[in-house]
Structure formats: C-alpha cells, structure tokens
Amino acid sequence: MPLSQGPKGHERPLSVNPFLGAANPVGGMTGAPPKHRLPEHPMAPSTAYQLVHDELMLDGNARLNLATFVTTWMEPEAGALMMECRDKNMIDKDEYPRTAELERRCVAMLADLWHAPDPSAAVGCSTTGSSEACMLAGMALKRRWALRNADRYPSRDARPNLVMGINVQVCWEKFCNFWEVEARQVPMEGERFHLDPQAAAELCDENTIGVVGILGSTFDGSYEPIAELCAALDALQERTGLDIPVHVDGASGAMIAPFLDEDLVWDFRLPRVASINTSGHKYGLVYPGVGWALWRSSEALPEELVFRVNYLGGDMPTFALNFSRPGAQVAAQYYTFLRLGRRGFKAVQQASRDVAQSLAGRIEAMGDFRLLTRGDQLPVLAFTTADGVTSYDVFDVARRMRENGWLVPAYTFPANRQDLSVLRLVCRNGFSEDLADLFEADLTRLLPQLRAQPRPLTEDRATATAFHH
C-alpha cells in the first residue's frame, strides 16, 4: 500500500456544480468543500456521492488493466451477496457462525483440491490477500525452525534465513525485513527467469527455515519446478540430515494448475510441502481482497501462533495478522466454488489460457517482438522487442497503448538480467477474445508510428506506465 502524504502548497477547493449538487439542508453550503480538512457542516448525501463519484471517473478502466492479476468482473449475484455481507465482521465467529462455517468449508475444499493427505486434518484460514497469507506461512516456518533450535536461538550465530528465487513477489522481501530473516535469493541466469532447484538447495544450511517455490512467477507467469525443488531438498537431507520444508506461493497458479495441469505434481502430494497460499481475488475469481493460507496438518502450524479470544463472545481461535475485516469476500469465494465447481473452474481458466496463447501467437507474428512466455502456464504472456528493433522500446509501447486506454506494464527484470525489459499481459476472466482482438488492432495500428521514431522516446521509464490524463 503506497504511503499517503498531506497537501503541498496552495489548497484548491473541490468544484461543485450548483445545478448538479443538491442544496445542503443543514449548513446552506454555497461554496465548494475543502479537500484536505473536514468541512464545517454536513452536506446532502447526493452531493457527497456526486463529488466522490465524479472524481473517481478519472480512474482507469479496470477491465482494460492488463497489469493486474486481480479479478475485475463478477456476476451480479456475487455482488449482491457481498453487499449483504459487507457489515459482517469476519472475526466475530460467535455472532456470525454461518459466515465462519463458509470459511471453514472453503478451507476444506482447498485442502481437497490441493491433495492434502487428510483434508479434514488440514488447517487454514482466509486472509486479506496472498501477502498476508505469505506472512503467516513465513511466521510458521520461522517458529518451527526456532522450536527445533531452541538451544541456539536467538543467539548471534543462529540468524534464520529463507531461500527463494529473486523473482518472488515483494511480500517475501517484506517478510524477511519485518521478521528479521536473511533473504537468500537465487539469481536469474540467461533464459532461466526463476529459481533453480539445485542452486536453492546449495543455499540451505542449518539456519534455513524453508524454501519458497512460486507457482506462477509475477515477472513472466512461469511455474517454478516444485517437484524438482523437493527432490533436490530430499537429496540434501540424505547427504546432510537437514530437513528443509517448502512453502508454495501459489498466489495465482494454485487456482490454475489443479484444473488445467492435473498431472503436474506441485502440492501436498509432495511430503516436503508444508504450506500453500493462494489469492482468492486473483484466479480464485473473487473481487479483492481475499487470500487463503493452508498447512498440510496442525503439526505444520505451531499452536503457540494461534490466539484465542473471548471478548466478542465464544472461544475464537485466530491466526491472521488482521483482526476485523468484512465477511463479504469469503461469502463470494464460497459462492464461486459452488457456482462453478471443478468443471466450471476448468472452463473459465481454459478460456483465459486460450486467449493468452492466441494473443501470444498474434503478437509474435507481428515480427517486432520476442516472446518469453506464451500463456501455457499462467494465462500470462511476457514479451520484449526483437533484436532488430532499435527505434522504440517496451516503455514506448506501454506509453502509447495507454493513450488507447490499455494499461500494459513495462519493467526491467531483477539483478543479473537487468538488461532485459519486457511487457506483460495478464489474461483474466473478463478479458475476452473480443477485447484481445481490440488490443491486437490497437497495437498493430501503433507499430508504423513506433517504427518511424528516430530512437526510443520514453526518458522517464519509472513513470512510463503511470496513469495520466
């Protein structure tokens, strides 16, 4: 979440069209209200609504945002359910027992979907998103390591570390920073853009709390080889006796692979996988924000991390970092599970993958771009300019496509491949073949202008894809 700052310089008041805004029945407002301090008097609800509504019209169109993995469309029935549950506090399980039951059922369904050895024994909870779920999983890994090393921890020579690829989402860097864990990152190399299993195993030692595998990298949409990672750690244990658990960050892929890649072994079928997270608000097809964290059994989640409170009535165990939050997203997740079932989820995710692969082929056929990924894992394609293209770069493409309403992120890869700049398209439910055709047409129309440039023109790459009117 970006940090907000107060106003700088002269404050200009909000404008109110007197014909559009209703008169204030209390204060007789004739001028515009201030923007950065509370107004002195109330205003009519229709006026307040109009002020906020009109300003929000200047936001981008979420459906055309191809940068985000987050769901931007749901059925009206799901929206109605969310409105009905917007005032229910998810943490108050005694007052809202049916909402709590829906959460429990979702956990059970995910445990079954991810092949937990005994789904009834798996434990888990909903979160505000995958970032919180990753924090919880990391906390459990660290506490299990500390319990195993109680005679040394927290001595100076026993600083814990977590092994991951350099392509991890920023929440893992936050975890290591907040909880004082050393981040050991496997760098990218050549055309390998995610973690290498053997390199990860070589970074492990007696202070390693776990290894994170990503099922669907944010940078390019590729799956990391979770089974090969577990095999490398099995071999490490045979040689050294080190028993290193694996957490699978399935923010996106954990809701794709079970339906489209059923033969891929990445989940609790691997004994070394201790926990998995996913984002219900990504390919779980729910509006933000809801995530899920699951552990294969209660042994993987230390009991001392579960807090029990009774001051809301009843005995309520809680593990999530957050406390009060609406039950609306959990109800929407349960609705989506019921509404689609396995076959429905497979149809929706296959449609997204089909759109991604079709669009990848058409972009490659233009001749100006080189594909890194083609949407055959996550429905995501990453591409860069072809070797012979010198008049423009990916930042120019992003800037010009923005003029047509499309948000396409352009960014550089991390250390060891900072020479590589790419564009990434996330194909979600709602990004149809028709929209893909419109995207292709807009890109095709821009190419002659881009080719005619004397050189790449985007000087400030950090703001190349920032939203401007």
C-alpha positions in Angstrom: 0.0 0.0 0.0 1.6 3.4 -1.0 2.2 5.9 1.7 -0.1 8.9 1.6 1.2 12.4 2.2 -0.7 15.6 3.1 -1.3 18.5 0.7 1.7 20.5 -0.6 1.4 24.2 -1.4 -1.9 26.1 -2.0 -5.1 24.1 -1.5 -7.6 24.4 -4.2 -11.2 23.7 -3.2 -13.3 21.0 -4.9 -15.6 22.3 -7.5 -19.4 21.8 -7.1 -21.8 22.5 -10.0 -24.8 24.1 -8.2 -27.1 22.6 -10.7 -25.7 19.1 -10.2 -25.3 19.2 -6.4 -28.3 19.4 -4.1 -28.5 22.2 -1.6 -27.2 21.5 1.9 -30.2 21.2 4.3 -28.0 22.0 7.3 -25.3 24.5 6.5 -26.7 26.1 3.4 -23.5 25.3 1.5 -22.9 27.7 -1.4 -19.2 27.2 -1.9 -17.1 24.1 -2.5 -15.9 22.0 0.4 -12.2 21.7 1.3 -10.2 18.8 0.1 -7.7 18.3 2.9 -9.6 19.1 6.0 -13.1 18.3 7.3 -15.8 20.6 6.2 -17.6 22.6 8.9 -21.1 21.4 8.0 -22.7 18.2 6.7 -23.9 18.0 3.1 -26.6 16.2 1.4 -25.8 12.5 0.7 -26.5 13.0 -3.1 -23.9 15.9 -3.1 -21.3 13.9 -1.3 -21.9 11.0 -3.6 -21.6 13.1 -6.7 -18.3 14.7 -5.6 -16.7 11.3 -4.9 -18.3 9.7 -8.0 -17.1 12.4 -10.4 -13.5 12.3 -9.1 -13.4 8.5 -9.4 -14.5 8.8 -13.1 -10.9 9.8 -13.8 -9.5 6.4 -12.7 -8.6 4.0 -15.4 -11.0 1.3 -16.6 -10.2 -1.8 -14.5 -11.3 -4.2 -17.3 -8.5 -2.8 -19.6 -5.9 -3.1 -16.9 -3.7 -5.9 -18.2 -1.1 -5.3 -15.4 -3.2 -6.6 -12.5 -3.8 -10.3 -11.6 -6.8 -9.1 -9.5 -10.3 -10.0 -10.5 -12.2 -7.1 -12.2 -15.5 -8.8 -13.0 -18.0 -10.9 -11.1 -21.6 -11.9 -11.7 -24.3 -9.6 -10.2 -25.4 -12.4 -7.9 -22.0 -12.4 -6.3 -22.1 -8.6 -6.0 -25.5 -8.9 -4.2 -24.1 -11.4 -1.7 -21.1 -9.2 -1.0 -23.5 -6.2 -0.3 -25.5 -8.4 2.1 -22.3 -9.4 4.0 -20.5 -6.1 3.9 -21.4 -5.3 7.6 -20.4 -8.7 9.0 -17.1 -8.8 10.8 -15.3 -12.0 9.7 -13.5 -12.3 13.1 -16.8 -12.4 15.1 -17.4 -16.0 14.6 -19.8 -16.3 17.5 -22.1 -13.6 16.1 -21.8 -14.7 12.5 -21.4 -18.5 12.8 -22.7 -19.2 9.2 -20.0 -16.9 7.7 -17.4 -18.7 9.8 -18.8 -22.0 8.5 -18.4 -20.8 4.9 -14.8 -20.0 5.6 -14.3 -23.5 7.1 -15.8 -25.1 4.1 -13.6 -23.1 1.7 -10.5 -24.3 3.6 -11.7 -27.9 3.3 -12.4 -27.5 -0.4 -8.9 -26.1 -1.0 -7.3 -28.9 1.1 -9.1 -31.4 -1.1 -8.2 -29.6 -4.3 -4.5 -29.5 -3.3 -4.4 -33.1 -2.3 -3.8 -32.8 1.4 -3.2 -36.3 2.8 -6.2 -35.9 5.1 -8.2 -32.9 4.1 -10.1 -33.0 7.4 -6.8 -32.6 9.3 -5.5 -29.7 7.2 -5.7 -26.3 8.8 -6.0 -22.9 7.2 -7.7 -19.5 7.2 -8.8 -16.7 5.0 -6.7 -13.6 4.8 -6.9 -10.1 3.2 -4.8 -11.5 0.3 -1.7 -13.5 -0.6 0.6 -11.0 1.0 -0.9 -11.7 4.4 -1.1 -15.4 3.7 2.7 -15.4 2.9 3.5 -13.6 6.1 1.6 -16.2 8.1 3.3 -19.1 6.3 6.7 -17.4 6.8 5.9 -16.9 10.5 5.1 -20.6 10.9 8.3 -21.6 9.1 10.4 -19.4 11.4 8.6 -20.6 14.6 9.0 -24.3 13.6 12.7 -23.6 13.0 13.1 -21.8 16.3 11.4 -24.7 18.2 13.8 -27.1 16.6 16.8 -24.9 17.5 15.7 -23.7 20.9 19.1 -24.3 22.4 20.7 -21.9 19.9 18.0 -19.4 19.0 18.2 -16.3 19.2 22.0 -16.3 19.6 24.0 -14.2 17.2 25.2 -17.3 15.2 21.7 -18.6 14.6 20.1 -15.9 12.4 17.4 -17.6 10.3 17.3 -17.4 6.6 14.8 -18.1 3.9 15.7 -19.3 0.4 13.8 -18.1 -2.7 14.2 -17.0 -6.2 14.9 -13.4 -6.9 11.7 -13.3 -8.9 9.5 -13.6 -5.7 6.7 -11.1 -5.1 7.7 -8.2 -2.9 5.7 -9.5 0.1 8.5 -12.1 0.7 11.1 -9.3 0.9 8.8 -7.5 3.3 8.5 -10.7 5.4 12.3 -11.1 5.7 12.6 -7.4 6.6 9.8 -7.3 9.2 10.7 -10.6 10.9 14.5 -10.2 10.7 15.1 -13.2 8.4 18.0 -13.2 5.9 16.7 -13.4 2.4 18.9 -15.8 0.3 17.8 -15.3 -3.3 18.7 -17.5 -6.3 19.6 -15.1 -9.1 18.3 -15.3 -12.7 20.7 -16.6 -15.2 20.5 -16.5 -19.0 17.0 -17.5 -20.1 16.1 -19.0 -16.7 13.9 -16.4 -15.1 13.0 -18.2 -11.8 14.5 -20.4 -9.1 16.9 -23.3 -9.9 16.3 -26.2 -7.6 19.9 -27.2 -7.2 21.0 -23.7 -6.6 18.3 -23.3 -4.0 19.5 -26.4 -2.2 23.1 -25.2 -2.2 22.0 -22.0 -0.3 20.4 -24.0 2.5 22.1 -24.6 5.9 21.1 -25.4 9.5 19.5 -22.0 9.8 17.3 -22.2 6.8 13.6 -22.0 7.9 12.3 -23.1 4.5 12.4 -22.6 0.7 9.7 -20.7 -1.2 8.6 -22.1 -4.6 6.5 -19.9 -6.8 3.7 -21.5 -8.8 3.3 -18.7 -11.3 6.0 -16.0 -11.3 4.9 -12.4 -11.3 7.6 -11.5 -13.8 6.6 -13.8 -16.6 3.9 -16.2 -15.5 6.0 -19.3 -15.5 5.8 -22.1 -12.9 8.8 -22.9 -10.8 9.6 -26.7 -10.7 8.3 -27.5 -7.3 8.7 -31.3 -7.6 12.3 -30.9 -8.7 12.9 -28.5 -5.8 11.6 -31.0 -3.3 13.8 -33.7 -4.9 16.8 -31.5 -4.5 16.0 -31.0 -0.8 15.4 -34.7 -0.4 18.9 -35.3 -1.7 20.2 -32.6 0.6 18.7 -34.3 3.6 20.2 -37.6 2.6 23.7 -36.0 2.5 23.5 -33.7 5.5 20.4 -34.6 7.6 18.9 -31.1 7.0 15.1 -31.3 6.7 14.1 -28.2 5.0 10.3 -27.6 4.4 8.9 -26.0 1.3 6.2 -23.3 1.1 4.4 -23.0 -2.3 3.4 -19.4 -3.1 0.5 -20.3 -5.4 -0.9 -16.8 -5.4 -2.1 -17.4 -9.0 -1.1 -20.9 -10.1 -2.7 -22.7 -7.2 -6.1 -21.9 -8.8 -4.9 -22.7 -12.3 -2.9 -25.9 -12.1 -5.5 -28.1 -10.3 -7.8 -27.5 -13.3 -5.6 -27.2 -16.3 -2.4 -29.1 -15.3 -3.8 -32.0 -13.3 -0.7 -34.2 -13.9 1.6 -31.5 -12.6 2.7 -32.5 -9.0 3.4 -29.4 -7.0 1.1 -29.5 -4.0 0.6 -31.6 -0.8 1.2 -34.7 -2.8 4.9 -33.8 -2.1 5.6 -34.6 1.5 8.1 -31.8 1.8 5.4 -29.2 1.0 4.3 -27.8 4.4 2.0 -25.0 3.4 0.4 -23.3 0.4 -1.2 -19.9 -0.2 -3.3 -18.5 -2.9 -5.2 -15.3 -3.8 -9.0 -15.8 -3.9 -9.1 -12.4 -5.6 -6.8 -13.4 -8.5 -7.6 -16.6 -10.4 -9.9 -17.6 -7.5 -12.3 -15.2 -9.3 -13.4 -13.0 -6.4 -13.2 -9.2 -6.0 -10.3 -8.0 -3.8 -9.4 -8.7 -1.1 -9.3 -12.3 0.0 -6.5 -14.9 0.2 -6.0 -18.3 1.7 -3.2 -20.0 3.7 -3.3 -23.7 4.3 -1.0 -26.1 6.2 -0.9 -29.8 5.5 -1.6 -30.6 9.2 -1.7 -29.0 12.6 1.9 -30.1 13.1 3.0 -27.6 10.4 1.3 -24.7 12.2 2.7 -24.2 15.8 -0.1 -24.0 18.3 1.5 -21.0 20.0 0.9 -18.9 17.0 -2.9 -19.4 17.3 -4.5 -16.8 19.6 -7.8 -17.4 21.4 -10.1 -14.5 22.3 -13.5 -14.5 24.1 -14.3 -10.8 24.3 -16.6 -11.0 21.3 -18.4 -13.9 22.8 -17.4 -17.6 22.5 -13.9 -19.0 22.1 -12.5 -17.9 18.8 -9.1 -19.1 17.6 -7.4 -16.6 15.3 -4.1 -16.6 13.5 -4.4 -14.0 10.8 -2.4 -10.8 11.2 -5.6 -8.7 10.6 -8.4 -8.8 13.0 -11.7 -7.1 11.9 -12.5 -7.4 8.2 -15.7 -8.0 6.2 -17.1 -11.4 5.6 -18.2 -10.4 2.1 -15.2 -11.8 0.2 -15.4 -15.1 2.0 -19.1 -15.4 1.1 -18.2 -14.5 -2.5 -15.5 -17.2 -2.6 -17.9 -19.9 -1.3 -20.4 -18.7 -3.9 -17.8 -19.0 -6.7 -16.8 -22.5 -5.6 -20.5 -23.6 -5.6 -21.3 -21.8 -8.8 -18.5 -23.2 -10.9 -17.4 -26.5 -9.4 -14.4 -28.2 -10.9 -15.8 -28.3 -14.4 -16.8 -24.6 -14.3 -13.4 -23.5 -13.0 -11.7 -25.6 -15.7 -13.8 -24.0 -18.4 -13.1 -20.4 -17.1 -9.4 -20.9 -16.7 -9.1 -22.7 -20.0 -10.8 -19.8 -21.7 -8.2 -17.4 -20.2 -5.3 -19.6 -21.3 -6.8 -19.9 -24.8 -7.0 -16.1 -25.1 -3.4 -15.7 -23.8 -2.0 -18.3 -26.2 -3.9 -16.9 -29.1 -2.8 -13.4 -28.4 0.8 -14.5 -27.9 0.9 -16.1 -31.4 -0.6 -13.0 -33.0 1.9 -10.7 -31.2 4.8 -12.9 -32.3 3.6 -12.9 -35.9 3.9 -9.1 -36.0 7.7 -9.6 -36.1 8.6 -6.8 -33.8 8.5 -8.8 -30.5 10.2 -11.8 -28.9 8.0 -13.9 -26.6 9.4 -15.1 -23.2 6.3 -16.9 -22.2 3.2 -17.8 -24.1 0.4 -18.2 -21.6 0.7 -22.0 -21.4 1.2 -22.0 -17.6 -0.4 -18.9 -16.0 -2.6 -17.2 -18.7 0.2 -14.6 -18.9 2.5 -13.6 -21.7 5.7 -11.7 -21.4 7.5 -10.3 -24.4 10.2 -7.9 -25.4 11.2 -6.1 -28.6 13.0 -8.2 -31.2 16.8 -7.9 -31.7 16.5 -5.8 -34.8 14.1 -3.2 -33.2 16.0 0.0 -32.4 13.6 2.8 -32.9 11.4 2.1 -29.9 11.4 0.0 -26.7 8.8 -1.6 -24.5 8.4 1.6 -22.5 7.3 3.4 -25.7 4.8 0.6 -26.4 3.4 0.9 -22.9 3.1 4.7 -23.1 1.4 4.6 -26.5 -1.0 1.8 -25.6 -2.0 3.9 -22.6 -3.3 6.5 -25.0 -5.9 3.9 -26.1 -6.9 3.0 -22.5 -4.8 -0.1 -22.1 -2.6 -0.5 -19.1 0.3 -2.7 -20.1 3.2 -2.8 -17.6 6.7 -2.3 -18.9 9.6 -3.1 -16.5 13.1 -4.4 -16.2 14.0 -7.8 -14.7 16.0 -8.0 -11.5 19.7 -8.5 -10.9 21.7 -10.5 -13.5 19.0 -9.7 -16.1 18.5 -6.0 -15.7 19.4 -5.7 -19.3 16.0 -7.3 -20.1 12.9 -5.0 -20.3 9.6 -6.6 -21.0 5.8 -6.1 -21.4 3.4 -8.4 -19.6 -0.2 -9.2 -20.3 -2.4 -10.8 -17.7 -5.4 -12.5 -19.3 -8.1 -12.8 -16.7 -11.7 -13.8 -16.7 -13.5 -11.0 -18.5 -10.6 -10.4 -20.9 -12.4 -12.0 -23.8 -11.4 -12.8 -27.4 -13.2 -9.6 -28.5 -11.0 -7.5 -26.2 -7.9 -9.4 -27.3 -8.9 -8.5 -30.9 -9.2 -4.8 -29.9 -5.8 -4.9 -28.2 -4.2 -6.5 -31.2 -5.8 -3.9 -33.5 -4.6 -1.0 -31.4 -1.0 -2.4 -31.2 -0.9 -3.1 -34.9 -2.1 0.5 -35.6 0.7 1.9 -33.5 3.5 -0.1 -34.9 4.1 2.1 -38.0 4.4 5.2 -35.8 6.8 3.5 -33.4 8.9 2.1 -36.2 9.2 5.7 -37.6 10.7 7.1 -34.4 14.4 8.0 -34.6 15.0 6.4 -31.2 13.2 5.2 -28.1 11.5 8.3 -26.7 10.4 7.4 -23.2 13.1 9.1 -21.0 11.5 8.6 -17.6 11.0 4.8 -17.5 9.9 4.8 -13.9 6.7 6.7 -14.8 6.3 5.3 -18.4 3.2 3.4 -17.4 1.9 5.8 -14.8 -1.7 7.0 -15.4 -2.1 10.5 -16.8 -5.0 12.3 -18.4 
